[in-house]
Amino acid sequence: MTIGDLALGRRLVAQAGWNQLEADWRRQMELQPDGGFVAELDGVGVGTVTTCRFGPVAWIAMMLVDEAYRGRGIGRALMVRALESLNANGVRSVRLDATPLGRPLYESLGFVAEATFDRYRGVLPPAAEQSGEPMARKADPLDLDAAIALDREVTGTDRGRLIRSLADEHPDSLRVAGEPGRVAGFLLSRPGRSARQIGPCLGDERAGPALLADARSRYAGEAVILDVPAANAPAAAQVRSWGLRAERELLRMGRGPRVAEDPRRIWAGSGPEKG
């Protein structure tokens, strides 16, 4: 997949009703220039898949097949090509967030269920009055490295390139809880086709709620999406209290050695592109 295939990516995202913008495709290509693949039939692009390698762990995303060409094995061909590429580059653990439509294909290729995320969507109401809980703040220059270290601890994956990319693209969205250089949690967000994606948001039992409350205050009146792990009941209760509703389930699946991830400290995922 190259820059010349962006029009195909945009078309397939619109057809599927997904939330990604062209900026999300470009970020995928910048993070892993050799990681995207296009399926063609008679010279016409009909499907896509992207991969991103974080050392021994990799993510597969943007698995899209044109509705008119489904049922012909195109999705399987894309997945096999993606897995071949990851195997050739020494990846041991492959992960993805599956929709119900894609789950049977992934299971047939050796992926197993690891965790469930619920996608919440709605318009954020006005912020409630702040309590005595710790407040989130704008990030200090020292905070980004600390946020990346926390992300690595919680997700079991060195996603530093992803976190830096999101922070560079949307610096005003980076908020942290804790002292400079010693963050207890952080949050990023980005715009989407139909709603702002709030996440990643990682932190302990005090930082997580404070960061989400801060996001509610800053983005009140906006349509938002949050992917919340089912294992984090307080996070789900908080977003439901705002009137957001779970619209669908994402199944986090893995192939190979299981990655040690702590969903109790994930208050909102990054989105299906990179968990």
C-alpha positions, -999 to +999 in steps of 0.1 A: +000+000+000+013+035-010+001+070-008-015+065-041-039+040-025-054+066+000-084+071-021-092+034-019-088+035+019-111+065+023-137+048+001-137+016+020-138+034+054-168+054+043-185+023+029-180+004+062-191+034+083-158+035+102-144+066+119-109+069+105-097+099+086-070+101+059-047+112+087-051+078+103-041+061+071-011+084+067+000+077+103-002+039+096+021+044+066+046+066+085+048+042+114+052+011+091+060+021+054+062-015+044+033-027+065+002-020+043-012-043+016-039-039-011-059-066-028-066-060-065-090-078-088-086-071-125-064-041-116-090-026-093-083-022-055-109-041-035-094-046-001-068-034+024-049-045+055-022-027+076+004-040+100+026-022+125+055-038+143+065-029+178+095-052+183+083-087+189+046-076+190+026-064+160-009-051+153-031-058+123-057-033+114-078-017+086-089-051+073-115-039+047-130-056+017-153-039-007-189-051-001-193-061-038-164-085-036-169-102-003-171-140-001-143-145-026-114-152-002-100-117-005-100-111+033-081-144+039-056-136+012-049-102+028-045-117+062-022-144+050+000-118+032+001-097+064+010-127+086+038-137+061+053-103+064+052-102+102+067-137+104+095-127+080+103-098+104+105-119+135+072-109+151+062-134+178+028-120+190+002-106+166-028-087+179-060-071+165-093-058+176-120-077+157-155-068+148-181-097+149-179-098+110-142-106+110-140-129+140-145-163+121-117-155+097-093-146+125-102-177+145-095-198+114-060-183+112-051-192+148-062-161+167-078-165+201-099-142+222-081-123+249-103-094+260-135-076+252-139-038+246-172-020+244-174+010+220-193+038+236-207+067+215-226+098+222-225+136+228-206+147+259-228+166+283-216+198+301-189+191+327-200+184+363-185+204+392-151+193+401-146+174+433-115+171+454-101+144+431-067+150+415-069+172+384-055+165+350-032+191+335-015+200+303+016+179+296+050+192+305+080+184+282+092+158+307+059+141+307+059+124+273+087+100+281+070+091+314+037+086+295+054+062+271+070+043+300+036+039+316+020+028+283+048+002+279+041-011+315+003-013+310+002-027+275+032-049+276+042-034+242+067-006+234+043+017+215+065+048+220+064+056+182+026+056+182+023+077+214+049+103+201+031+104+167-003+111+183+012+137+206+029+154+177-002+155+157-025+166+185-003+182+212-032+200+229-050+167+235-022+153+256-032+155+293-015+139+323-022+133+359+007+134+384+039+154+389+061+165+360+081+135+348+062+111+371+028+107+355+002+084+370-019+085+339-023+102+305-049+108+278-048+116+241-076+121+216-080+128+179-108+138+154-126+113+134-151+111+105-181+111+127-168+115+163-137+124+183-118+093+194-109+097+231-080+074+239-056+061+247-063+068+283-042+049+308-037+053+345-044+041+380-077+042+399-073+079+407-057+092+375-081+074+351-113+091+363-096+125+366-084+123+330-118+112+317-135+140+336-111+164+321-118+152+286-155+156+293-149+192+303-128+200+273-150+183+247-184+190+260-210+191+232-189+170+209-198+136+195-172+111+209-162+075+208-145+056+236-133+020+235-135+008+271-123-027+283-150-047+299-126-055+327-125-019+338-160-016+353-153+019+368-145+033+334-176+018+319-197+032+348-182+067+343-189+069+306-224+055+310-231+081+336-225+107+309-253+092+288-230+074+264-242+040+252-223+009+241-230+005+204-209-026+196-183-050+210-147-053+199-129-085+206-092-082+213-076-113+197-040-126+197-018-151+178+013-164+194+026-158+230+001-138+249+011-102+257+009-092+294-016-064+293-034-048+323-069-038+311-078-025+346-055+004+339-068+010+304-097+036+307-100+040+269-082+022+241-063+039+212-089+025+187-088-007+166-057+005+147-032+000+175-052-011+206 
